[in-house]
Amino acid sequence: MRKLVTLIFVASFALVSQTSAQTPAQAPAKPKPVAPAARGAAASYDRTLLRPGMLKEKAPETFQVKFETTRGDFTMDVTRAWAPIGVDRFYNLVKHHYYDNMVVFRAVTGFVVQFGISSYPAVNAAWRDAEIQDDTVTQSNKRGFVTYAKTSQPNSRSTQIFISFKDNSFLDSQGFAPFATVDAAGMKVVEMFYDQYGDQPTGEQDQISKLGKAYLDSKYPKLDMIKHATLVGAAGAAAPAAPKPAAPKASAPAAKKPQ
């Protein structure tokens, strides 16, 4: 059964949503090499991501994550005390390079920017049912604050996150618990993400999860990308290196561009 995970809010706002992949939840024992997609996609990912149950490490009390994107770099400051369950999940995802080579599929001016669907269908399948328990909301969803996308149902957070462009404090009462911030300089980068597709990709998350980055490259080629998301400072010292890209196979098809 396909799941469409939608951020609930008042009617005057666009939806913030996340979905799980349509492919089977259990990953194959010996995954096939991942063919590179368009726009310089990496040809590999950390195979530990296919086993979410292994990613249970406790996060440091505070740490930073550097995001290298097609619009420049920005840094998130993460505070575990604000939302410890969510931060532990985020720390493990970043440590194993989940957000590398990821398309920023949603940017709505004056509301939010959202990402968190992997470019690799096998990874999306593995995380399909890997929701985490809710955290108590201790901070407000103000400009520059980072929060997980979720549904109206309890304990529905998974891998997708969003950054508020403005004061979205109306989300506080709906259970959206901020866990990090992006400073003023970083927000200048975030606000440059391509936003002219509006919310159209947001309604196609089943397809994005199932087909990966190639689907977005084909239908929404102007969307920006997160090249790398890396733990920095003391927290980054123990992080494994990103997997090295494998040489592309000659038979691997390139993503089809729209006519």
Backbone hydrogen bonds, N-H to C=O, Kabsch-Sander energy under -0.5 kcal/mol:
donor,donor_aa,acceptor,acceptor_aa,energy
5,V,3,K,-0.6
5,V,18,Q,-2.7
6,T,4,L,-0.6
7,L,16,V,-7.0
13,F,10,V,-1.8
16,V,7,L,-0.9
17,S,15,L,-0.5
18,Q,5,V,-5.5
20,S,3,K,-1.1
21,A,124,N,-0.8
27,A,25,A,-0.6
34,V,43,A,-0.6
35,A,33,P,-0.5
41,A,37,A,-0.8
47,R,45,Y,-0.5
49,L,46,D,-2.1
50,L,47,R,-1.7
51,R,48,T,-2.1
54,M,51,R,-2.4
55,L,52,P,-1.6
56,K,54,M,-1.5
63,F,78,V,-1.6
64,Q,232,V,-0.8
65,V,76,M,-2.0
66,K,230,T,-2.9
67,F,65,V,-0.5
67,F,74,F,-3.3
68,E,66,K,-0.6
68,E,228,H,-3.1
69,T,67,F,-0.6
69,T,72,G,-1.6
70,T,225,M,-1.9
71,R,72,G,-0.5
72,G,69,T,-1.2
74,F,67,F,-2.0
76,M,65,V,-2.7
77,D,181,T,-2.6
78,V,63,F,-3.1
78,V,76,M,-0.6
79,T,179,F,-2.0
80,R,61,E,-2.7
82,W,79,T,-1.1
83,A,79,T,-0.7
83,A,80,R,-0.8
87,V,83,A,-2.5
88,D,84,P,-2.2
89,R,85,I,-1.8
90,F,86,G,-2.5
91,Y,87,V,-3.0
92,N,88,D,-1.9
93,L,89,R,-2.2
94,V,90,F,-2.6
95,K,91,Y,-2.6
96,H,92,N,-1.5
97,H,94,V,-2.1
98,Y,93,L,-2.9
100,D,97,H,-1.1
101,N,226,I,-0.5
101,N,227,K,-1.3
102,M,99,Y,-0.8
102,M,226,I,-1.9
104,V,224,D,-2.7
105,F,103,V,-1.3
106,R,114,Q,-1.4
107,A,198,G,-0.5
108,V,112,V,-2.9
109,T,107,A,-0.6
111,F,108,V,-2.1
112,V,108,V,-0.5
113,V,163,I,-1.8
114,Q,106,R,-2.8
115,F,161,I,-2.2
118,S,116,G,-0.6
123,V,120,Y,-0.8
124,N,120,Y,-1.9
125,A,121,P,-2.4
126,A,122,A,-1.8
127,W,123,V,-1.6
128,R,125,A,-1.0
130,A,127,W,-1.5
131,E,129,D,-0.8
132,I,157,R,-2.0
138,T,136,T,-0.7
142,K,140,S,-2.3
144,G,164,S,-2.9
145,F,142,K,-2.2
146,V,180,A,-2.9
147,T,162,F,-2.4
149,A,160,Q,-2.0
157,R,132,I,-0.8
161,I,115,F,-2.7
162,F,147,T,-3.0
163,I,113,V,-2.5
164,S,145,F,-2.0
165,F,111,F,-3.2
166,K,111,F,-0.8
168,N,141,N,-3.0
168,N,166,K,-0.9
171,L,168,N,-2.4
172,D,169,S,-1.7
174,Q,171,L,-1.2
175,G,172,D,-1.6
176,F,171,L,-1.5
177,A,175,G,-0.9
179,F,146,V,-2.5
180,A,146,V,-1.0
181,T,77,D,-1.9
182,V,144,G,-2.3
183,D,75,T,-0.6
187,M,183,D,-2.3
188,K,184,A,-1.1
189,V,185,A,-0.8
189,V,186,G,-0.6
190,V,186,G,-2.3
191,E,187,M,-2.5
192,M,189,V,-1.7
193,F,190,V,-1.5
198,G,195,D,-1.2
200,Q,197,Y,-1.7
203,G,199,D,-1.1
203,G,200,Q,-0.9
204,E,201,P,-1.9
205,Q,202,T,-0.7
208,I,204,E,-2.1
209,S,205,Q,-2.7
210,K,206,D,-2.2
211,L,207,Q,-2.8
212,G,208,I,-2.3
213,K,119,S,-1.7
214,A,211,L,-0.6
215,Y,212,G,-1.2
216,L,212,G,-0.9
217,D,213,K,-2.9
218,S,214,A,-1.7
219,K,215,Y,-2.4
220,Y,216,L,-2.8
223,L,220,Y,-1.6
226,I,102,M,-3.6
227,K,68,E,-2.6
227,K,225,M,-0.7
228,H,68,E,-1.5
230,T,66,K,-2.5
232,V,64,Q,-2.1
235,A,232,V,-0.6
236,G,233,G,-1.0
237,A,234,A,-1.1
239,A,236,G,-1.1
252,A,249,K,-1.4
